[in-house]
């Protein structure tokens, strides 16, 4: 009986909160810790996500995932057809007093880079923040060397709001640290999007 319950849990489809045209979002689950750790142990993914690569133990990288789980507005990102987890994204540093939050996303499955999956996931998370958290502004930081991400963020509705010139040193070269933001009043919600009454 217990054996059958384990098999059922292993084959059960993930919980899905919203479906777009290419991606679906669902809650981050403790069972996805190993997937996240594998993403962040890849230097290329780590550099694009955080501006550098720091060799860490599996436990240290796993702690980052555990910290994300404690924050209540983070999602696992799935490609819609097979519901394969391809990354994570969400809102952090949420200030209900000021109506602001910071946005972060990692598409850890490289087969889905440059194909619009990250852009749609970004739009769905923004829609969540504006629709359900009643936020006024959502901001992010990225790097001038990550041109693909900048284009994706702009397609999703972000605009450049500032830059720290030469603030990132990577492989002996300096890059700008970019700040981008999106205002609720300027955001065009995706269709399909979150359920509304």
N, C-alpha and C positions, 0 to 999 in steps of 0.2 A: 504493500500500500504506500509506504513512504517512498519507495523507489519510483512508483508511478507519479507521485506528486512532484518529485524532482524533475522527471522527464517533462511533465506538463509545464513547469515553470521555465524550463530551458527553451521550450518551443513556443511559449506564449508570446504573441506579438507585443511590441512596446506600447505603453500608454501614449496616446497622441492627443495634444491639446488643440492643435490647429493644423490644417492642411492647406498648402498653397498649390501652385501649379507644378513645382519641381521638388519642393521640400516640405517636410512636416516638422513641427516642434513638439517635444514632449519633455516631461520632467527629467532632470539628471538623476540617474540611479546609481546606487553604490556598486552595482554589478558592472558598471561601465568604467570603473576606475582603471583597469588594466589597459583599456583602449586609449584613454586620455594620457596615461603614463607613456605609452608607446608613441603617441603623437609628439609629446613634449620632449622626448628623448632624441628626436630627429633634429639635428642642428638647423636645417633650413626652416622647418616649421617654427622652431623656437625663436630664431632670429626675426622672422616676419611678425611673430606674435608679440615679442618683447624687446626687440632691438639688440639682442645678443644671445649667446648660448653659454650656459653655465652647466658644466658637467656635474650632475647631481645623482645621488643614489635613487633607486626606485622608490624608497621610502620618502625621500624629500620631495620628489615630483608628485608622489601620491598624496602628500600632505597638501599640496596646492589644490588638488582635486577635492580633497576633504573640506578645505576652506571654502571652495566654490559651493559645495553642497550646503554649507551653513547659511549661505546667502540665499534669499528666498526668490530671486528673480532670474535664475539661470536655467537654460534649456539645453537638452540634447537636440542636435540637428540631424534629421534623417533624410536621405534621398527618398522621394515619395514612392517610386515604383516597387522597390524591394524592402523598404524600411531599414536600410543599412545605415548605421550611425556614421556620419561623416565629419562631425565636429560638435562644438559647443558654442553657445552665445548667450548673452543676457545683459542685464542691467545691474550695476553695482553703485555703491555710494549714493543710494537713493535718499534724497532730501525732500520729504513731503512738505516741509515748511517753505522751501524755496521752489519746489516743483521742478527739481533737476535730478539727473542721474548720469552716470558714465556708462558707455556702451563698450562691450568687448566681444570679439568673435574669433574663433579659431576653426578653420576648415582643415582638419588634420589629415584627411584622405586626399592625397594629391591628385588622384584621378578626377576629382571634381573641381579643381582649380580652373579659373578662367572661363567657366561655363554658365555663370549666372546663379549658381546655387547659393553662394555667399550673399549676393545682392538680395535675393528673395528672402533669405533667412533674416538679413538685416532689416528689411522692410517689415517683416512680421513681428520682430522684437520691438521695433519702433512703434508699430501700431498697438502692441500690447501696452507699452509704456504710456502712450498718449490716451488710449481708450480706457484702460482699466486702472492705471495709477494716476490719471489726470495730471500728467507732467506737462510742464511748459516748455522745457528744453532738455535735450539729450545731447551729450558731447562725447568726444572720443579723442584719443591721441594716437597718431601713427607717425611714420617716418618717411622722409622724402624719397628714400630708395625703394619704397614699396608702392610704386606707381600703380600696380594692378589693384591694390586695396583702395587707393585714393579714388580711382575711377569708379570702383564698385560702390564706395560710400557716397560719391556724388550722385550716382544713378539712384541710390536709395533715398536721397533727399538731404544729405549732409552738405554743408558749405564750409569752406575754409574760414576760420575765425582768428587765426594767429599762428605764429611760428617762432620757435627758439632756434635761431640760426646757429648751425654747427654744433648743436647740443649732443649729438650722438656720434661717438667715435667707434668705427667698425672697420677692422682690418686696415688700420692706418689712414683711413679717410673719414672726413667729417660730413655728417648729414643733418638736415634740419629735423627738428621734432615739431610735427604739425598738430594743431588743435583744430578740430572740426565740430560743428554743432548743427542740430536740426531743431527747428521750432515747430510746435504743434500747429501753429497757424499757417505754416508753409508746407506741411506734410500732406502728401497724397496717399491715402490708405490703399493697400494692395487689394486686388479683387482676383480670386476669392481671398478673404481675410478671416479675422476672428468672427465668431458668431455674434450677431447683434439682434436685439429685439425690435 
